């Protein structure tokens, strides 16, 4: 799929220098840069795996969503009581 990107002169010059020194086309250099960017940022499945520690951590039995206000009040009362 063709794409057009407007680059500032400074970035265009750096890209040209990179292409000459690595003997690749500008298109190939941009493809490599994008692949590298996507590899670093992770995918949706990696985000799902990373969030595993935060999912399903409430062991309260029953319908937590329906009784969330009551359960939160009970939990905070127990933690802040001075007795």
VEXDO-346513 format. One record per atom (N, C-alpha, C): residue number from 1; x, y, z. Coordinates in Angstrom, 3 decimals, decimal comma, padded with zeros to 6 digits, m for minus. Layout:
N
{NUM {X Y Z}}
...
END
This chain:
83
{1 {000,848 m001,166 000,000}}
{1 {000,000 000,000 000,000}}
{1 {000,902 001,239 000,000}}
{2 {000,761 002,072 m000,967}}
{2 {001,563 003,304 m001,010}}
{2 {001,116 004,285 000,067}}
{3 {002,097 004,998 000,597}}
{3 {001,815 006,010 001,607}}
{3 {002,748 007,185 001,351}}
{4 {002,268 008,360 001,614}}
{4 {003,071 009,560 001,418}}
{4 {003,243 010,252 002,759}}
{5 {004,480 010,600 003,072}}
{5 {004,781 011,244 004,348}}
{5 {005,645 012,466 004,082}}
{6 {005,277 013,567 004,691}}
{6 {006,061 014,786 004,555}}
{6 {007,046 014,849 005,728}}
{7 {008,342 014,853 005,407}}
{7 {009,378 014,873 006,433}}
{7 {010,034 016,241 006,503}}
{8 {010,390 016,675 007,695}}
{8 {011,172 017,906 007,806}}
{8 {012,532 017,692 007,134}}
{9 {013,139 018,744 006,621}}
{9 {014,426 018,600 005,920}}
{9 {015,496 017,896 006,745}}
{10 {015,542 018,178 008,038}}
{10 {016,551 017,564 008,914}}
{10 {016,369 016,046 008,956}}
{11 {015,122 015,585 009,085}}
{11 {014,843 014,149 009,146}}
{11 {015,100 013,503 007,787}}
{12 {014,738 014,186 006,721}}
{12 {014,975 013,658 005,383}}
{12 {016,468 013,472 005,129}}
{13 {017,274 014,405 005,598}}
{13 {018,719 014,292 005,423}}
{13 {019,278 013,126 006,227}}
{14 {018,794 012,962 007,455}}
{14 {019,241 011,836 008,275}}
{14 {018,858 010,509 007,616}}
{15 {017,658 010,455 007,051}}
{15 {017,208 009,249 006,363}}
{15 {018,112 008,965 005,157}}
{16 {018,418 009,993 004,389}}
{16 {019,290 009,821 003,221}}
{16 {020,676 009,339 003,644}}
{17 {021,219 009,914 004,705}}
{17 {022,537 009,497 005,206}}
{17 {022,506 008,045 005,666}}
{18 {021,450 007,665 006,360}}
{18 {021,306 006,284 006,830}}
{18 {021,267 005,323 005,643}}
{19 {020,484 005,685 004,635}}
{19 {020,336 004,823 003,461}}
{19 {021,657 004,626 002,721}}
{20 {022,434 005,675 002,616}}
{20 {023,735 005,572 001,947}}
{20 {024,667 004,680 002,759}}
{21 {024,723 004,896 004,064}}
{21 {025,668 004,143 004,897}}
{21 {025,272 002,675 005,045}}
{22 {023,963 002,366 004,987}}
{22 {023,500 000,982 005,140}}
{22 {023,126 000,332 003,799}}
{23 {023,259 001,081 002,723}}
{23 {022,979 000,584 001,373}}
{23 {021,579 m000,009 001,257}}
{24 {020,592 000,775 001,693}}
{24 {019,183 000,390 001,564}}
{24 {018,418 001,559 000,959}}
{25 {017,247 001,259 000,429}}
{25 {016,402 002,324 m000,102}}
{25 {015,695 003,034 001,039}}
{26 {015,166 004,188 000,739}}
{26 {014,412 004,929 001,759}}
{26 {013,196 004,118 002,196}}
{27 {012,530 003,481 001,249}}
{27 {011,355 002,664 001,593}}
{27 {011,726 001,540 002,549}}
{28 {012,825 000,872 002,275}}
{28 {013,259 m000,224 003,144}}
{28 {013,628 000,291 004,533}}
{29 {014,284 001,422 004,596}}
{29 {014,658 001,988 005,891}}
{29 {013,422 002,351 006,708}}
{30 {012,418 002,931 006,052}}
{30 {011,187 003,299 006,759}}
{30 {010,451 002,045 007,212}}
{31 {010,401 001,010 006,370}}
{31 {009,753 m000,252 006,770}}
{31 {010,437 m000,829 008,004}}
{32 {011,772 m000,841 007,993}}
{32 {012,512 m001,370 009,154}}
{32 {012,242 m000,552 010,414}}
{33 {012,195 000,758 010,257}}
{33 {011,941 001,625 011,411}}
{33 {010,555 001,383 011,984}}
{34 {009,572 001,211 011,103}}
{34 {008,209 000,966 011,579}}
{34 {008,102 m000,393 012,253}}
{35 {008,722 m001,409 011,675}}
{35 {008,718 m002,729 012,314}}
{35 {009,349 m002,657 013,700}}
{36 {010,456 m001,949 013,794}}
{36 {011,131 m001,791 015,090}}
{36 {010,228 m001,061 016,089}}
{37 {009,563 m000,031 015,631}}
{37 {008,650 000,718 016,489}}
{37 {007,523 m000,163 017,004}}
{38 {006,944 m000,962 016,115}}
{38 {005,831 m001,833 016,510}}
{38 {006,296 m002,946 017,436}}
{39 {007,494 m003,451 017,231}}
{39 {008,026 m004,490 018,114}}
{39 {008,244 m003,955 019,525}}
{40 {008,698 m002,718 019,621}}
{40 {008,947 m002,114 020,935}}
{40 {007,657 m001,771 021,660}}
{41 {006,660 m001,293 020,926}}
{41 {005,435 m000,841 021,580}}
{41 {004,571 m002,003 022,022}}
{42 {004,791 m003,191 021,497}}
{42 {004,019 m004,349 021,902}}
{42 {002,713 m004,445 021,145}}
{43 {002,097 m005,591 021,260}}
{43 {000,831 m005,819 020,590}}
{43 {m000,279 m005,899 021,610}}
{44 {m001,484 m006,037 021,130}}
{44 {m002,629 m006,131 022,039}}
{44 {m002,519 m007,364 022,918}}
{45 {m002,008 m008,474 022,375}}
{45 {m001,883 m009,678 023,189}}
{45 {m000,856 m009,490 024,296}}
{46 {000,215 m008,721 024,037}}
{46 {001,190 m008,440 025,084}}
{46 {000,583 m007,566 026,173}}
{47 {m000,252 m006,615 025,785}}
{47 {m000,920 m005,766 026,769}}
{47 {m001,866 m006,602 027,629}}
{48 {m002,524 m007,553 026,999}}
{48 {m003,421 m008,431 027,747}}
{48 {m002,639 m009,254 028,757}}
{49 {m001,503 m009,789 028,338}}
{49 {m000,670 m010,570 029,253}}
{49 {m000,148 m009,696 030,388}}
{50 {000,237 m008,466 030,074}}
{50 {000,779 m007,575 031,089}}
{50 {m000,272 m007,183 032,122}}
{51 {m001,540 m007,179 031,721}}
{51 {m002,596 m006,776 032,648}}
{51 {m003,108 m007,940 033,493}}
{52 {m002,539 m009,116 033,338}}
{52 {m003,029 m010,302 034,049}}
{52 {m003,015 m010,113 035,566}}
{53 {m002,040 m009,401 036,077}}
{53 {m001,950 m009,205 037,524}}
{53 {m003,084 m008,355 038,067}}
{54 {m003,732 m007,577 037,212}}
{54 {m004,771 m006,668 037,669}}
{54 {m006,178 m007,173 037,391}}
{55 {m006,294 m008,243 036,643}}
{55 {m007,613 m008,780 036,315}}
{55 {m007,983 m009,871 037,301}}
{56 {m009,223 m009,883 037,741}}
{56 {m009,717 m010,950 038,582}}
{56 {m009,084 m011,020 039,951}}
{57 {m008,622 m009,893 040,479}}
{57 {m007,924 m009,931 041,757}}
{57 {m008,874 m009,839 042,948}}
{58 {m010,137 m009,505 042,724}}
{58 {m011,094 m009,413 043,828}}
{58 {m011,702 m010,781 044,085}}
{59 {m011,488 m011,316 045,264}}
{59 {m011,965 m012,662 045,604}}
{59 {m013,331 m012,639 046,296}}
{60 {m014,013 m011,515 046,243}}
{60 {m015,308 m011,393 046,876}}
{60 {m016,320 m012,258 046,135}}
{61 {m017,028 m013,144 046,858}}
{61 {m018,009 m013,983 046,183}}
{61 {m019,251 m013,178 045,790}}
{62 {m019,927 m013,621 044,761}}
{62 {m021,179 m012,987 044,365}}
{62 {m020,988 m011,930 043,302}}
{63 {m022,029 m011,144 043,118}}
{63 {m022,060 m010,121 042,077}}
{63 {m021,451 m008,829 042,613}}
{64 {m020,183 m008,634 042,348}}
{64 {m019,467 m007,478 042,862}}
{64 {m019,985 m006,194 042,226}}
{65 {m020,275 m006,226 040,932}}
{65 {m020,722 m005,028 040,227}}
{65 {m022,040 m004,499 040,800}}
{66 {m022,935 m005,385 041,113}}
{66 {m024,244 m004,970 041,618}}
{66 {m024,141 m004,377 043,023}}
{67 {m023,189 m004,825 043,804}}
{67 {m023,071 m004,386 045,198}}
{67 {m021,774 m003,627 045,454}}
{68 {m021,253 m002,955 044,454}}
{68 {m019,936 m002,329 044,584}}
{68 {m019,891 m001,251 045,664}}
{69 {m020,925 m000,429 045,757}}
{69 {m020,903 000,636 046,773}}
{69 {m020,866 000,051 048,177}}
{70 {m021,701 m000,930 048,425}}
{70 {m021,742 m001,544 049,749}}
{70 {m020,418 m002,232 050,063}}
{71 {m019,865 m002,955 049,103}}
{71 {m018,607 m003,655 049,330}}
{71 {m017,456 m002,692 049,564}}
{72 {m017,431 m001,583 048,842}}
{72 {m016,380 m000,580 049,057}}
{72 {m016,501 000,052 050,439}}
{73 {m017,735 000,377 050,842}}
{73 {m017,923 000,930 052,191}}
{73 {m017,416 m000,033 053,248}}
{74 {m017,765 m001,306 053,112}}
{74 {m017,331 m002,306 054,092}}
{74 {m015,810 m002,432 054,112}}
{75 {m015,216 m002,445 052,952}}
{75 {m013,762 m002,601 052,881}}
{75 {m013,048 m001,413 053,506}}
{76 {m013,511 m000,171 053,205}}
{76 {m012,855 000,993 053,763}}
{76 {m013,123 001,142 055,245}}
{77 {m014,271 000,753 055,724}}
{77 {m014,551 000,790 057,161}}
{77 {m013,594 m000,124 057,904}}
{78 {m013,381 m001,304 057,357}}
{78 {m012,483 m002,263 058,022}}
{78 {m011,053 m001,765 058,040}}
{79 {m010,612 m001,064 057,011}}
{79 {m009,225 m000,605 056,940}}
{79 {m008,977 000,654 057,751}}
{80 {m010,010 001,489 057,938}}
{80 {m009,794 002,756 058,613}}
{80 {m010,272 002,768 060,053}}
{81 {m010,819 001,641 060,523}}
{81 {m011,302 001,644 061,881}}
{81 {m010,144 001,691 062,868}}
{82 {m010,322 002,421 063,947}}
{82 {m009,270 002,590 064,946}}
{82 {m009,370 001,565 066,061}}
{83 {m010,377 000,733 066,033}}
{83 {m010,587 m000,203 067,110}}
{83 {m009,930 m001,468 066,944}}
END
